[in-house]
Amino acid sequence: MIIVKNLDKYFGKEKVLNNISLEINKGDIFALVGHSGAGKSTLLRCINGLENYGIGTLKVFDKEIKELKKDELREFRKNVGMIFQHFSLMQRKTVYENIALPMQLWKYDKKEIDKKVMELLELVGLSNKKDSYPSQLSGGQKQRVAIARALTLDPKILLSDEATSALDPNTTASILELLKKINEKLGITIVIVTHEMDVVKSIAQKAILLEHGNIIGSGYIEDLFLQPDEKMKKFLGEEEVVPETGINIRLHFPKEIAQYSIVTHMARTLNIDFNIVWGKLEKINTHVIGSLVINIEEKDEENVTEYLNEKNMRWEKA
């Protein structure tokens, strides 16, 4: 659905995106992650044609975005909704009028507009707020209006640019649940720009990690968090402090075995003692994954590694 290959983007002489390649499939919830200035919002704006780009290709619905003419780009954007951090609502229009606006601009029939707006108000849980003005709404309610407005033209893709950054944690959680509902119920592909790792863990299936315009990590969310490389660890601010003596072995617990008592069973079976020197559990979407570092004596290394291999455990020396 969205294919980016070897894309470069400059602002003047400054290169802000460097050799970006990614693929987003229909129905994905895909995250573009990075700190401020990483290039994630710029990449998002390239996807819907708000920013141009130089070298490389960016195809959406098999169309090269930089080759679209003005009328073609306008038609293309009907299929790509967008929500922003600060809502971008029209203060002098009611909730109903804000949501209806895109359809009015495209000259839809009034009955069709009314039917669609009422359906979307119910979807986002604001049926009782249709005559309210943005100044009368909470931040979460404003974002729900913005989401409804982005859905009025039945887009196939929804782009979210830091849409939860201005919200408190509880409101953020409710907005993310709404986006998951939209993804599942309407089959809309969602691309999320965020610097918040909790957002990534709770909703995304795949992600790329950007730093200074470069991709420094990519893949399924579980793999990124389960076996982070050094750049990912630095981004997450994680530092493992493990003993310098003995043998340190890192065990990985994907979702299918995260709740099993492998470590306890191994200690009993092999009749050995070891120390747990580092560990964490992460909730990714609806399941739990984790990793653990154990410290064993050198004489036990062969028995332990053989046991782990027999149990098909994912492990490595730490």
N, C-alpha and C positions, 0 to 999 in steps of 0.2 A: 504493500500500500504506500509506504514511504521508503524510498531508497536513496541514500546519500553516499556518494563515492568521491573520495579524494577532494573534498571541498575546501577551498581557501576563501577567506574573507578579510578585506582590508578596510580600515578607516583611515583614509589618506595613505601615509606610508607605514602605518602601524598594522601589523598582521594580528587579527583578533581571533581567527579560526584557522587552524593548521591541519590540513590533510584529514578532514573529518570523514569517516565512513561508518554507516550504521544502516540497519534495516528494521522497520517497524511493520509488523503484520496486522492484518485486520483483526480487530477485537483485543489487541494488546492494551495494557496500561503500562506505558513506557515513561521512565523518568530521565530527565537531563539534570544531572546533579553537579553542584560545584559551589565554591565560595563566590562572593561578590567579585565581578570582573573576570570570571572564568570563561565567559562567552556563551553561556547557556541560553540567555534570553535572545541574544543575537541570532543564534542558531534557530530558535523557535520562530523568530520573525522572518528568517529566510524560508522556512517551510510554508508560510502563508503569503509570501511575496511582499511583505512589508519592508524587507531589506533585500538588496541585490547581492550577488556574490560573483566571484571571478572564476578562478580555475575550479574544475570539478563539475559534478552533476548532482542535481537534486530533483528527483522525480516523485510526484504524488499522483496517484491514479494513472501512472504511466505517462504523465505529462511533465516535460522539463519546465520548471517554474520560470527560469530566466528567459525562456523563449515565448512565454505567453504575452499576447498583446493586451491592451487595456481592457477591451470588452471581454476577452477570454479570461483575464484575471478576475474581473468582477463576477463572472459566472462561476469560476472555480471557487471563489470565496464563499459562495452559498453553501458549499459542502464542508467548509472548515469554520467551525465556531470557535470563539476565543473568549476567555475570562481573564481578568486582571486582578492585581493585588488590591487596587483601590476602587474596584467595582465599576467606575466610569458610568454611573447612572445619571440621568437628566433630572436635576433637582426639582424642576417645575412640572414634571410629569408624574402621574401616579404609577403605582406598581404595574397596573394593567397597561397603561400607556407605554411604559418603558419596555415591557415584554413585547407589545404589539408593534413597536416601531420598525423593526426590520421587515416585517410582512407588509406594513404600510408603504415603506419605501419601494418595495417590489410590486406594489399595486395589487395585492391580494384582495379578494372579495371580503367584505366586512363580516359576513356570516362565518367564513372560513377562518378569519382572524380570531373572532370571538371564541369559536370552538377550540382552536389551538391554544389560545392563551389560557382558557379555563382548564384545559387538560394539563398544561405545564404548571399552572398554579397548584393544582392538586399533587402533581408529581413532586414538586419541591416543598410541599407542606405549607403553602401560603394562601390558600383559598380565602381565608378571612382577612387578608391584607390587600386585596386587589385595589381598593380605593385609597390606600394610604400613600403618603409621599416618602421618599427616601429619608428625609430628616426625622421621620417618625419610627424608623426601623433600627434594629440593632445591627452590628457589623455582620453577624451571621445571616440575618435576614436579607441584608443588602446583597450579600454574595449569592444567596439563593435566587434572588431576582436576576442577578447578572447571569447565572447559570441558565435560568429559564429563557432569558433573552437570547443567549447563545444557541439555544436549541430550537428556536422558532422556525428556522428554515430547513429543519430535518438534516443537519449536517452528518456526514459520515465520520468526521474527525472532530474532536474537541481539544483545543490547546489551552493549557492552564499555565499562566505566567505568575508564579509565586502567589497563587490565589488564596493561600491560607496564612501567609506571612503576617498579616495585620490582625489575625484572630487569636483569641485565647485558646489554650489546649483543648478544652471541652468543645468549643465551637468548631475548632479545626477537625476534631474527630467526627463530628456530625456532618460536616461538609464532605469529608473523605468518604463516609458511609454513603452519602448521596451520590457521589461520583461513581462509587462501585455499583450502586443500584442502577445508575444510568448506563454504565458499561454492560452490565448483565442483562438488563431489561430491554434496552434499545440496541444493543450490539455496537455501540459507538466506540471507536478507537480513541484512547485518551493519551495525550502527551503532556507530561507535567514537568515544568521547570521548578526546581526547589533547591534550597541549601539545607533543608531540614531533614536529617536522616530518619527521624521518626515518621515523617510523611512517606518517605521511600519504603520503609519497612512495613507500613500498615496498608499500602495500597498497590504499589508497583509490582509487576512481574519481572520486568527487565529494566536495565539502566545502563547509561554511560556516565562515567565520572570525568568531568572536565577540569583542567587546571591550566590557566594562561592560554586558553584556546586549543589545548591538546587533549586528546582522550588518553587518560592514564589508567582506565579500567572500564571493562564492559562485560555484560553477560547477564545471566539470571541472578536475581536478587539473592537467592539462597547461597549461590556459589560465591558471590562477592563478599557476603558476610561470614560464611562458613570458613573459607580459606582466603582471607585477605592478603594481598601481597604487601610489600613494604610501603608503597605509595598509598594504598588504601588504609593501612594502619595509621600512617601519618595524617591522612585526611580525617580519620575517625578520632585521632588524638589518643590512640591506644599505645600502651607500652607494657610489654611483658617483662616482669622481673623474675627470673628463674635462677635456681642455684647453679653455681659454677662447678660443683662437684657432682659425681654420679652421672646418670643418663636421664635427660629430659625427653619425654615423648609426648607429643601433642596428639590427642584423640579428637576426631571430628564426628559430630553427632548430627547427621541429616535428619529430616523430619520423621523418617520411618523408624529410626531407632533412638530418637532423643529422649524418650521416656523409659528406655530399658536400663536395667541395673547391670550394665556390662562390667563396670569397674569393680563393684562389689563381688560379682560372680567370679571375675578373674582372680581377685585376691584369695578367695576361698578355694578355687580350683587349683591354683598354683602354690597355695600356702606361702605367699610372700607378703612382705610389708612394703608399702611405698607411700610417698607423700603427694598429696594434691597441692600443687604450688601455684596454679593459675587456672581460671576458668570463667566462662560466661554462658548465659543463655539469652537468645534473642527470639522475640516473637515476630515472625515474618508472615504478614497477612493473617491467616487463621491457625498457623501451626508454629511449633517451637523448634529451633535448631540451636546447636551449641558446640563449644569446644572446651577441652580440658587438657592441662599439662600435668603429667605425673612425673615424679622423680624416683628412679629406681637405682639399685646398686648395679654395678657393671656385670656382676656374676649372673644377674637375673635377665639380662637383656635378651638373650637368645630365646629363653622360655616365653617371655612376654611377647616378643614380636611374632613368634610362631603362633601363639594363642590368638593374637589380634588378626593374623592372616587367616587362620582357620574360621574365625567369626566374621570374615569379610569386613573388618573395621577399616575405616580410612584413618591413617595415622602417618606421622612423620617425626623425625627428630627435631626438637625445638632448640 
